[in-house]
């Protein structure tokens, strides 16, 4: 499997020409670090370069004229756009398989060429996918206003990528998207999410091995909050640890800026979704204490007081053991003092 360049992000534009962006993360000839450039690819394949001023409000990525729909067997798609996607060699075969549960509507796209194998993640933001947000609707008791329409969730992800990268947090590269069909194609991260790691650690009775990872996640969530952003759906399943130990944040459909009060929801949700794997609080507290230690390196104690409130923990009644809920609320209050 080849490692794809994380530098490319592509720009959607309503003009007939294809457009994409390069986010230069290191100095190259004529490109300043961090500068965003727009490339217009006309039918004649001639390039024209021009600088773009700002992308903070919402980055726009390449909207492909061949839609991101029915990619299984689409050798023509990856042949035409392979160079833009980092695919090298003659495309031989394209396979698409579900990744995770059917509700998530996430597919693993494998492209086989004469040069090797390339992997992508194709995500759909459809109305059917709203089933996965049912628990978050319940969380309205916590006064968290969640986005439910496919387009708004896709836009949230586009904006969040820029914000999280600025905060020093890793996210998979987003290569392109199709706003009409509400699909997006991402870099495939080889690794395991923290949900699965917690399950394994509980089974093997070695949850202490995850304390370092949880402490790092706490620090990074604090950095995100300090930048003025919240994740909205902050849980272990949405943090992937790659094979080289790097942490990547995925499923940013509910991320947004300008609502610091909901930082408490991020913390509460992460701890409660960790606690749901345990009937008794002892082992859950070990992991959650590590998270809180990391969080307070850059985070605000006021956020922990908000996270410990009854309105924040109420949506998890029935999902998490009552003893664990009470213990984690007490733990957050201890660290908030």
C-alpha positions as a printed NumPy array, in Angstrom:
array([[  0.   ,   0.   ,   0.   ],
       [  1.362,   3.386,  -0.951],
       [  1.433,   6.408,   1.311],
       [ -0.454,   9.267,  -0.314],
       [  0.688,  12.873,  -0.081],
       [ -1.087,  14.819,   2.701],
       [ -0.349,  18.121,   0.997],
       [ -3.129,  18.112,  -1.569],
       [ -6.582,  19.448,  -0.896],
       [ -8.84 ,  20.267,  -3.777],
       [-11.215,  23.077,  -4.403],
       [-14.864,  22.942,  -5.411],
       [-15.832,  25.679,  -7.858],
       [-19.034,  26.293,  -9.81 ],
       [-17.077,  27.107, -12.991],
       [-16.716,  24.424, -15.663],
       [-12.977,  24.137, -15.096],
       [-11.647,  21.634, -12.582],
       [-10.097,  23.232,  -9.531],
       [ -8.029,  22.007,  -6.65 ],
       [ -5.83 ,  23.401,  -3.861],
       [ -2.356,  22.58 ,  -2.649],
       [ -1.725,  23.136,   1.061],
       [  2.074,  23.388,   1.145],
       [  3.304,  22.126,   4.49 ],
       [  6.973,  22.549,   3.764],
       [  8.989,  24.97 ,   1.682],
       [  9.24 ,  24.106,  -1.98 ],
       [ 10.393,  26.175,  -4.93 ],
       [  8.324,  29.329,  -5.093],
       [  5.834,  28.204,  -2.408],
       [  5.746,  29.7  ,   1.077],
       [  5.011,  27.325,   3.953],
       [  1.286,  27.085,   4.593],
       [  0.279,  29.126,   1.539],
       [ -2.781,  27.893,  -0.331],
       [ -2.615,  27.918,  -4.107],
       [ -5.433,  27.417,  -6.582],
       [ -4.816,  25.469,  -9.777],
       [ -7.272,  25.726, -12.641],
       [ -7.112,  22.712, -14.967],
       [ -8.808,  23.524, -18.274],
       [ -9.887,  20.917, -20.803],
       [ -6.628,  21.571, -22.638],
       [ -4.797,  20.399, -19.473],
       [ -3.064,  23.785, -19.239],
       [ -2.403,  25.023, -15.697],
       [ -2.856,  28.525, -14.351],
       [ -1.675,  29.345, -10.827],
       [ -3.016,  32.049,  -8.59 ],
       [ -2.896,  32.727,  -4.865],
       [ -5.974,  32.451,  -2.683],
       [ -6.497,  34.877,   0.176],
       [ -8.338,  32.976,   2.874],
       [ -9.855,  29.569,   3.457],
       [-10.706,  29.922,   7.142],
       [-14.477,  30.253,   6.675],
       [-14.885,  27.179,   4.51 ],
       [-12.335,  25.399,   2.325],
       [-13.729,  24.363,  -1.051],
       [-12.464,  21.175,  -2.611],
       [-12.443,  19.751,  -6.106],
       [-15.949,  18.809,  -7.226],
       [-15.274,  16.185,  -9.847],
       [-17.3  ,  16.236, -13.082],
       [-17.456,  12.431, -12.78 ],
       [-19.435,  12.165,  -9.559],
       [-18.285,  10.185,  -6.535],
       [-20.972,   7.589,  -7.071],
       [-20.684,   3.895,  -7.882],
       [-16.895,   3.743,  -7.746],
       [-16.731,  -0.067,  -7.676],
       [-15.002,  -1.154, -10.864],
       [-14.599,   2.473, -11.982],
       [-11.205,   2.04 , -13.624],
       [-12.011,   5.048, -15.845],
       [-12.402,   7.365, -12.827],
       [ -9.042,   6.484, -11.298],
       [ -7.353,   6.453, -14.699],
       [ -8.49 ,  10.014, -15.442],
       [ -7.939,  11.453, -11.96 ],
       [ -5.255,   9.099, -10.701],
       [ -2.456,  11.659, -10.893],
       [ -4.496,  14.046,  -8.748],
       [ -5.165,  11.321,  -6.175],
       [ -1.548,  10.184,  -5.968],
       [ -2.266,   6.956,  -7.873],
       [  0.618,   5.776, -10.049],
       [  0.677,   3.164, -12.783],
       [ -2.027,   1.674, -14.981],
       [ -5.263,   1.044, -13.07 ],
       [ -6.18 ,  -2.635, -13.163],
       [ -8.956,  -3.072, -10.619],
       [-11.115,  -1.015,  -8.221],
       [-12.881,  -2.594,  -5.249],
       [-15.293,  -0.981,  -2.756],
       [-16.148,  -2.62 ,   0.585],
       [-18.15 ,  -1.358,   3.595],
       [-16.027,  -0.003,   6.423],
       [-17.73 ,  -0.275,   9.82 ],
       [-21.5  ,  -0.559,  10.299],
       [-24.017,  -0.059,   7.501],
       [-25.416,   3.008,   9.269],
       [-22.079,   4.844,   8.996],
       [-22.116,   4.644,   5.185],
       [-18.342,   4.577,   4.977],
       [-16.561,   2.503,   2.322],
       [-12.989,   1.352,   1.882],
       [-11.908,   1.921,  -1.749],
       [ -8.969,  -0.171,  -2.933],
       [ -7.271,   0.672,  -6.237],
       [ -4.885,  -1.898,  -7.742],
       [ -2.429,  -0.646, -10.366],
       [  0.717,  -1.913, -12.058],
       [  2.657,   0.097,  -9.444],
       [  0.916,  -1.26 ,  -6.361],
       [ -2.145,  -0.761,  -4.125],
       [ -3.765,   2.54 ,  -3.098],
       [ -6.437,   2.91 ,  -0.43 ],
       [ -9.091,   5.573,   0.176],
       [-12.137,   6.099,   2.376],
       [-15.399,   7.148,   0.7  ],
       [-17.97 ,   8.645,   3.063],
       [-21.631,   9.401,   2.331],
       [-23.567,  12.107,   4.21 ],
       [-27.105,  10.979,   3.41 ],
       [-30.439,  11.123,   5.214],
       [-30.205,   7.376,   5.884],
       [-27.08 ,   8.131,   7.871],
       [-29.173,  10.209,  10.271],
       [-29.934,   6.981,  12.153],
       [-26.452,   7.149,  13.678],
       [-27.289,  10.573,  15.124],
       [-30.346,   9.383,  17.043],
       [-28.404,   9.236,  20.339],
       [-27.308,  12.817,  19.748],
       [-30.888,  13.947,  19.25 ],
       [-31.52 ,  12.576,  22.713],
       [-28.648,  14.768,  23.846],
       [-30.833,  17.801,  23.182],
       [-31.46 ,  17.531,  26.906],
       [-27.917,  18.796,  27.194],
       [-28.875,  21.713,  24.923],
       [-26.462,  20.696,  22.207],
       [-27.758,  21.689,  18.773],
       [-26.541,  19.086,  16.302],
       [-26.464,  19.315,  12.515],
       [-28.606,  16.669,  10.837],
       [-28.765,  17.51 ,   7.109],
       [-26.158,  15.848,   4.905],
       [-24.886,  19.063,   3.37 ],
       [-24.463,  20.846,   6.699],
       [-22.57 ,  17.863,   8.112],
       [-20.299,  17.749,   5.07 ],
       [-19.627,  21.479,   5.338],
       [-18.822,  21.04 ,   9.027],
       [-16.14 ,  18.504,   8.089],
       [-14.637,  20.771,   5.448],
       [-14.32 ,  23.669,   7.888],
       [-13.151,  21.51 ,  10.781],
       [-10.168,  20.104,   8.873],
       [ -8.602,  23.549,   8.624],
       [ -9.33 ,  24.397,  12.261],
       [ -7.925,  21.161,  13.66 ],
       [ -4.774,  21.32 ,  11.558],
       [ -4.17 ,  24.85 ,  12.827],
       [ -4.587,  23.557,  16.377],
       [ -1.846,  21.009,  15.712],
       [ -4.156,  18.004,  15.526],
       [ -3.952,  15.4  ,  12.776],
       [ -6.876,  14.613,  10.474],
       [ -6.987,  12.372,   7.382],
       [ -6.391,  14.224,   4.126],
       [ -9.641,  15.073,   2.329],
       [ -8.995,  14.608,  -1.378],
       [-12.279,  15.568,  -3.014],
       [-16.013,  15.762,  -2.511],
       [-19.333,  15.753,  -4.343],
       [-21.754,  18.195,  -2.699],
       [-24.684,  17.147,  -4.87 ],
       [-24.505,  13.519,  -3.764],
       [-23.   ,  14.467,  -0.395],
       [-19.926,  12.252,  -0.658],
       [-16.286,  12.821,   0.217],
       [-13.08 ,  10.879,  -0.384],
       [-10.384,  10.726,   2.298],
       [ -6.961,   9.325,   2.977],
       [ -7.151,   5.809,   4.432],
       [ -5.486,   5.561,   7.867],
       [ -4.076,   2.141,   8.702],
       [ -4.746,   1.703,  12.407],
       [ -7.306,   1.037,  15.143],
       [ -9.754,   3.367,  16.859],
       [ -9.687,   3.846,  20.63 ],
       [-13.043,   2.111,  21.068],
       [-11.511,  -1.156,  19.897],
       [ -8.385,  -0.584,  21.949],
       [-10.416,  -0.078,  25.136],
       [-12.375,  -3.282,  24.474],
       [ -9.131,  -5.214,  24.005],
       [ -7.52 ,  -3.659,  27.087],
       [-10.567,  -4.497,  29.221],
       [-10.524,  -8.088,  27.973],
       [ -6.784,  -8.425,  28.668],
       [ -7.048,  -6.558,  31.985],
       [ -4.361,  -4.009,  31.044],
       [ -6.217,  -0.693,  30.649],
       [ -3.208,   1.066,  32.204],
       [ -1.412,   0.563,  28.872],
       [ -3.799,   3.101,  27.317],
       [ -3.257,   5.853,  29.89 ],
       [ -0.562,   7.556,  27.828],
       [ -2.783,   7.609,  24.751],
       [ -5.731,   8.967,  26.738],
       [ -3.567,  11.691,  28.237],
       [ -2.468,  12.759,  24.758],
       [ -6.081,  12.801,  23.539],
       [ -7.04 ,  14.995,  26.505],
       [ -4.282,  17.459,  25.621],
       [ -5.294,  17.578,  21.961],
       [ -8.979,  18.084,  22.767],
       [ -7.918,  20.992,  25.01 ],
       [ -5.938,  22.463,  22.097],
       [ -9.017,  22.209,  19.876],
       [-11.122,  23.969,  22.51 ],
       [ -8.482,  26.661,  23.012],
       [ -8.652,  27.377,  19.279],
       [-12.377,  28.151,  19.65 ],
       [-13.608,  24.872,  18.143],
       [-15.615,  21.964,  19.558],
       [-15.862,  18.455,  18.091],
       [-19.546,  17.861,  18.862],
       [-19.191,  14.089,  18.564],
       [-16.111,  13.513,  20.7  ],
       [-15.79 ,   9.835,  21.531],
       [-13.085,   7.137,  21.444],
       [-14.476,   5.59 ,  18.241],
       [-13.631,   8.814,  16.387],
       [ -9.939,   8.757,  17.293],
       [ -7.761,   6.422,  15.212],
       [ -4.253,   5.501,  16.3  ],
       [ -2.187,   4.74 ,  13.218],
       [  0.35 ,   1.948,  12.942],
       [  3.121,   4.455,  13.78 ],
       [  1.32 ,   5.721,  16.908],
       [ -0.08 ,   8.982,  15.508],
       [ -3.617,  10.027,  16.536],
       [ -6.103,  11.063,  13.83 ],
       [ -9.514,  12.626,  14.458],
       [-12.333,  11.527,  12.154],
       [-16.091,  11.934,  11.823],
       [-16.06 ,  15.725,  12.195],
       [-19.663,  16.168,  11.027],
       [-20.7  ,  17.953,  14.218],
       [-17.575,  20.08 ,  14.712],
       [-18.115,  23.835,  14.824],
       [-16.718,  27.078,  16.133],
       [-18.022,  29.807,  18.41 ],
       [-19.789,  27.76 ,  21.1  ],
       [-17.386,  27.346,  24.021],
       [-20.191,  26.186,  26.302],
       [-20.319,  22.924,  24.367],
       [-16.678,  22.197,  25.195],
       [-18.117,  20.551,  28.306],
       [-20.2  ,  18.263,  26.101],
       [-17.032,  17.088,  24.304],
       [-15.369,  16.14 ,  27.593],
       [-18.463,  14.503,  29.073],
       [-19.202,  12.492,  25.93 ],
       [-15.637,  11.187,  25.651],
       [-15.544,  10.056,  29.269],
       [-19.025,   8.529,  29.212],
       [-18.374,   6.612,  25.99 ],
       [-15.237,   5.281,  27.663],
       [-17.174,   4.391,  30.817],
       [-19.834,   2.429,  28.938],
       [-17.411,  -0.493,  28.615],
       [-17.242,  -0.973,  32.386],
       [-19.839,  -2.032,  34.97 ],
       [-17.712,  -0.756,  37.864],
       [-15.891,   2.577,  37.897],
       [-12.351,   1.584,  38.987],
       [-10.838,   0.86 ,  35.562],
       [-12.885,   3.505,  33.804],
       [-11.523,   6.111,  36.225],
       [ -7.932,   5.167,  35.347],
       [ -8.444,   6.02 ,  31.7  ],
       [-10.591,   9.078,  32.368],
       [ -8.123,  10.467,  34.898],
       [ -5.404,  10.235,  32.24 ],
       [ -7.642,  12.159,  29.82 ],
       [ -8.33 ,  14.865,  32.412],
       [ -4.643,  15.215,  33.283],
       [ -3.873,  15.836,  29.641],
       [ -6.828,  18.177,  29.228],
       [ -5.782,  20.449,  32.088],
       [ -2.348,  21.006,  30.538],
       [ -4.02 ,  23.536,  28.237],
       [ -7.739,  23.339,  29.06 ],
       [ -9.997,  25.365,  31.359],
       [-11.32 ,  23.965,  34.645],
       [-14.634,  25.72 ,  33.937],
       [-15.137,  23.268,  31.065],
       [-14.844,  20.351,  33.503],
       [-17.442,  21.86 ,  35.815],
       [-19.798,  22.189,  32.874],
       [-18.996,  18.61 ,  31.786],
       [-19.867,  17.311,  35.269],
       [-23.327,  18.888,  35.271],
       [-26.435,  16.726,  35.361],
       [-27.707,  18.081,  32.042],
       [-24.532,  16.857,  30.3  ],
       [-24.587,  13.344,  31.766],
       [-28.361,  12.828,  31.506],
       [-28.302,  11.556,  27.875],
       [-26.075,   8.661,  28.937],
       [-28.486,   7.215,  31.488],
       [-29.263,   3.717,  30.253],
       [-26.092,   3.562,  28.182],
       [-23.582,   3.779,  31.037],
       [-23.71 ,   2.068,  34.423],
       [-25.192,   4.434,  37.068],
       [-22.194,   3.77 ,  39.324],
       [-19.813,   4.732,  36.504],
       [-21.77 ,   7.901,  35.644],
       [-21.712,   9.086,  39.248],
       [-18.029,   8.229,  39.65 ],
       [-17.013,  10.053,  36.46 ],
       [-19.057,  13.123,  37.388],
       [-17.304,  13.194,  40.765],
       [-13.947,  12.759,  39.043],
       [-14.555,  15.732,  36.749],
       [-15.545,  17.878,  39.735],
       [-12.355,  16.846,  41.553],
       [-10.215,  17.982,  38.64 ],
       [-12.261,  21.17 ,  38.304],
       [-11.327,  22.335,  41.813]])
